[in-house]
Amino acid sequence: MKRIVPYFLAGGLVVAAAAYLYLRYRAGPDLAPGPLPGLVEQLPADAPVKAFIDLAALRLSPFSAQLMALAPAPVEDSEYKSFVQETGFDYSRDLDRAALAMWTDSPKPALVVIAEGRFQRDRIMRYALRSGSVRKHGSTDIYEIRATPAAGESAKSNAGKKAIELAFLSQNRLALAEGVPLDAALNPSHASALDPAQRDRLARVAGASFFATARIENLPENLSLQGMHSEQLVHLLRSLQFASLAGRPEGDRLVLALDAECDSATNAFQVSTLLDGLRLYGRLALEDPKTRRQLTPQLAMLLDTVVRAGEISSQGNRVRLRLELTPQMLGAPAKPAAHGVESVP
C-alpha cells in the first residue's frame, strides 16, 4: 500500500516537480490568480509545501492527451494492478482533483493528501481492513494500513514502519496521511489557520491547473554547487525564502511559471543576474557538438528552447521565470503539417 499513495498524484504533480528544472520568466502578471480550491483549504496550514492538481481539467487539454500517451501504463506495476482490481479505483480514470501537504524536516517526508473523485467506498474499506485496523475520530472512521511485509522481511521489522491512514470525508472525497496523524490533519482549526501572507501566495497561483508552493527552509550548512563553494552563491541561496510553481495547458502547449521570493529586492536582482549568466553558459555548452551528442534529441531540443526562450528578470523581491512546453519537447512525435511536411515546434 505504501507504493499506492503516489499514484493519486501521478500524472500532474510529478510533472510539476520536474518542471522546476526547465523554467524561465517573461515579465508580466501572475500566471493564474484565483480563489483557493476547497481541497487546499482543508490542508494543514503549517505544512511548508503544498500542491494541487486538477486532473479533470487536464484530461480535456490537447497537450495532456499527447503527454499521457507517452507515460507508462500504471497497470504495468503489479502492486498497482492488484490495487485497481480490488478497489475499482484507477487514478488515471477516477481521480479528478488532489491536494497535498508535505513536511520535509525529517529523513522521510510526512504528507497529507486530500483527493476528490469516484471511489467505491465499500471495496476500498475492505481493502484497507485486509491488512489494517479502524478507529473513530468523532463520526469519522480512520483506517490504519500497514504495508504487506516484503519477501524475507519479518513481521516485527515491518511493524516499525510508518502506517498510511485513510478516511472518507464524503462519498467522493477522501484523505490520506503518512508520517503524521490524520486526526490532527482533519482538525478544522488546524486546517483553516492560513496566515494572510500564505493565503496571498497561494492565491497568486490558485487558478492554475496545477501548482505547488514551498517555504524554503532548513538549507544544509555547507552549500556548494557541483563541489564548488562560493560565498556569494551561498548568500544568494540563503536569501531565497519562498517559491511557487503554476502550470496550465493552453491548446497544445503547457505554460509554466516559477516565482521565487528573496529577502530583498537587491538579492532578487542578483539571483536573476546569476540565472541569466547560467543561461548564457548553457547556450555556449549546447553549441558544442560533443555536448549535444551526449543528449537525446528531445532533451537537446528542450534545453535549447529553455536557454534561448527569453528573459529572466526580477520584480521587487521576486525572481520570475516562465516557459511554454510542447509535447514534442518532452518526446512526443512531431505532428504532421499540411502537405505532409512535419511541423517544427
C-alpha positions, 0 to 999 in steps of 0.5 A: 500500500505504501507504493499506492499513495503516489499514484493519486498524484501521478500524472500532474504533480510529478510533472510539476516537480520536474518542471522546476528544472526547465523554467524561465520568466517573461515579465508580466502578471501572475500566471493564474490568480484565483480563489483557493480550491476547497481541497487546499483549504482543508490542508494543514496550514503549517505544512511548508509545501503544498500542491494541487492538481486538477486532473479533470481539467487536464484530461480535456487539454490537447497537450495532456492527451499527447503527454499521457500517451507517452507515460507508462501504463500504471497497470504495468506495476503489479502492486498497482494492478492488484490495487485497481482490481480490488478497489475499482479505483484507477487514478488515471480514470477516477481521480479528478482533483488532489491536494497535498501537504508535505513536511520535509524536516525529517529523513522521510517526508510526512504528507497529507493528501486530500483527493476528490473523485469516484471511489467505491467506498465499500471495496476500498474499506475492505481493502484497507481492513485486509491488512489494517485496523479502524478507529473513530475520530468523532463520526469519522472512521480512520483506517490504519494500513500497514504495508504487506511485509516484503519477501524475507522481511519479518513481521516485527521489522515491518511493524516499525514502519510508518502506517498510511491512514485513510478516511472518507470525508464524503462519498467522493472525497477522501484523505490520506496521511503518512508520517503524521496523524490524520486526526490532527490533519482533519482538525478544522482549526488546524486546517483553516489557520492560513496566515494572510501572507500564505493565503496571498501566495497561494492565491497568486497561483490558485487558478492554475491547473496545477501548482505547488508552493514551498517555504524554503527552509532548513538549507544544509550548512555547507552549500556548494554547487557541483563541489564548488563553494562560493560565498556569494552563491551561498548568500544568494541561496540563503536569501531565497525564502519562498517559491511557487510553481503554476502550470496550465495547458493552453491548446497544445502547449503547457505554460509554466511559471516559477516565482521565487521570493528573496529577502530583498529586492537587491538579492532578487536582482542578483539571483536573476543576474546569476540565472541569466549568466547560467543561461548564457553558459548553457547556450555556449555548452549546447553549441558544442557538438560533443555536448549535444551528442551526449543528449537525446534529441528531445532533451537537446531540443528542450534545453535549447528552447529553455536557454534561448526562450527569453528573459529572466528578470526580477520584480521587487523581491521576486525572481520570475521565470516562465516557459511554454512546453510542447509535447514534442519537447518532452518526446512526443512525435512531431505532428504532421503539417499540411502537405505532409511536411512535419511541423517544427515546434 
